[in-house]
Amino acid sequence: MIRALLLSLALAAPAAAVQADPPRIVEVKVRDSGMGWEISVTLEHPDTGWDHFAAGWEVLNEAGERLAYRKLHHPHVNEQPFTRSLHSVMVPDGTRKVYIVAHCSTGGKSEPVKVKLTR
C-alpha cells in the first residue's frame, strides 16, 4: 500500500511541477497605430526546451472573446524575459480595455492582465 502511494506521488510530481509555473506577463505596451493597435508583451517563463515553453499570448475583449493571438514558435531558454509584438490588432469601436493572457506548451496560462486603450 505504501509502495503504491509513493509510486503515485513520484509519478504525479513532475506533472505538478510543470503546471506550477505558468508564463508571467512582465509588461504590456500598447500604441494606437492608426490602423489598429500595436501590442507588445514581455513574458517570463522557465522554458526548459521543446517539452515546456511559453507558447503564445492572446488579446481578449471583456467578454473573453479572442481578438488576436501571437504564437511563439520556439523555446526561449536563454532569453528571459523576452518581448514579442503584434501589429495592426483590430478591436471593435468603443473598446476601452482588453486583456492579455499568456499560454505555455503544457496547458498552463497566466492570469489575465487588463490593459487600457487610450487614443
Phi, psi and omega per residue, in radians:
M1 nan -0.847 3.140
I2 -1.142 -0.681 3.116
R3 -1.047 -0.760 3.129
A4 -1.129 -0.699 3.116
L5 -1.114 -0.793 3.124
L6 -1.101 -0.689 3.115
L7 -1.125 -0.750 -3.137
S8 -1.165 -0.634 3.083
L9 -1.167 -0.712 3.136
A10 -1.125 -0.688 3.136
L11 -1.258 -0.578 -3.108
A12 -1.380 -0.467 -3.049
A13 -1.030 -0.832 -3.139
P14 -1.078 -0.702 3.131
A15 -1.120 -0.715 3.131
A16 -1.138 -0.675 3.136
A17 -1.132 -0.714 3.132
V18 -1.104 -0.772 -3.117
Q19 -1.267 -0.271 -3.045
A20 -1.279 -0.331 -3.040
D21 -2.135 1.378 3.064
P22 -1.270 2.899 3.071
P23 -1.047 2.587 3.079
R24 -2.020 2.237 3.089
I25 -1.450 2.019 -3.087
V26 -1.508 -0.707 -3.075
E27 -2.770 2.567 3.023
V28 -2.289 2.273 3.056
K29 -2.104 2.366 3.081
V30 -2.188 2.561 3.133
R31 -2.520 2.257 3.062
D32 -1.210 2.068 -3.087
S33 -1.803 0.215 -3.139
G34 1.542 -0.937 3.075
M35 -1.928 1.086 -3.105
G36 1.929 -2.850 -3.085
W37 -2.144 2.497 2.954
E38 -1.697 2.176 -3.114
I39 -2.131 2.167 3.119
S40 -2.041 2.241 -3.087
V41 -2.140 2.248 3.050
T42 -1.776 2.171 -3.112
L43 -2.029 2.687 2.980
E44 -2.307 2.313 -3.109
H45 -2.768 2.420 -3.135
P46 -1.340 1.140 3.119
D47 -0.978 2.356 3.092
T48 -1.948 -0.124 -3.077
G49 2.367 -2.779 -3.070
W50 -1.147 -0.320 -3.134
D51 -1.384 -0.367 -3.115
H52 -2.802 1.889 -3.131
F53 -2.675 2.815 3.044
A54 -1.171 2.106 -2.967
A55 -1.788 -0.253 3.135
G56 2.866 3.081 3.046
W57 -2.532 2.684 -3.089
E58 -2.220 2.742 3.067
V59 -1.909 2.145 -3.108
L60 -2.039 2.623 2.993
N61 -1.508 -3.098 -3.091
E62 -1.129 -0.420 3.112
A63 -1.466 -0.032 -3.139
G64 1.499 0.178 3.124
E65 -1.464 2.413 -3.118
R66 -1.273 2.219 3.061
L67 -1.741 -0.523 -3.119
A68 -2.826 2.770 3.112
Y69 -2.464 2.324 3.070
R70 -1.931 1.853 3.103
K71 -1.380 2.402 3.049
L72 -1.820 2.101 -2.904
H73 -1.517 -0.101 -3.104
H74 -2.790 2.834 3.077
P75 -1.168 2.699 3.096
H76 -2.134 0.992 -3.043
V77 -1.015 -0.772 -3.061
N78 -1.827 0.306 -3.131
E79 -2.326 1.450 -3.094
Q80 -2.343 2.356 -0.258
P81 -1.230 2.963 -3.137
F82 -2.423 2.707 -3.084
T83 -2.113 2.359 3.034
R84 -2.355 2.669 -3.027
S85 -2.186 2.787 2.927
L86 -2.164 2.457 -3.131
H87 -1.989 2.644 3.081
S88 0.995 0.750 3.062
V89 -1.299 2.088 -3.124
M90 -1.591 2.250 3.075
V91 -2.156 2.607 -3.137
P92 -1.053 2.554 3.079
D93 -0.940 2.457 3.111
G94 1.533 -0.126 3.122
T95 -1.213 2.181 -3.099
R96 -1.856 -0.275 3.124
K97 -2.672 2.642 3.047
V98 -2.294 2.981 3.131
Y99 -2.188 2.435 3.107
I100 -1.919 2.301 3.072
V101 -2.268 2.245 3.113
A102 -1.746 2.598 -3.100
H103 -2.193 2.632 3.004
C104 -1.995 2.913 -3.019
S105 -1.193 -0.251 -3.141
T106 -1.744 0.111 3.090
G107 1.794 -0.134 3.101
G108 -1.254 2.691 3.081
K109 -2.549 2.727 -3.134
S110 -1.380 2.948 2.942
E111 -1.241 2.559 3.094
P112 -1.125 2.442 3.074
V113 -1.959 2.131 3.137
K114 -1.394 2.350 -3.137
V115 -2.245 2.184 3.107
K116 -1.434 2.405 3.084
L117 -1.843 2.030 3.129
T118 -2.210 2.410 3.137
R119 -1.811 nan nan
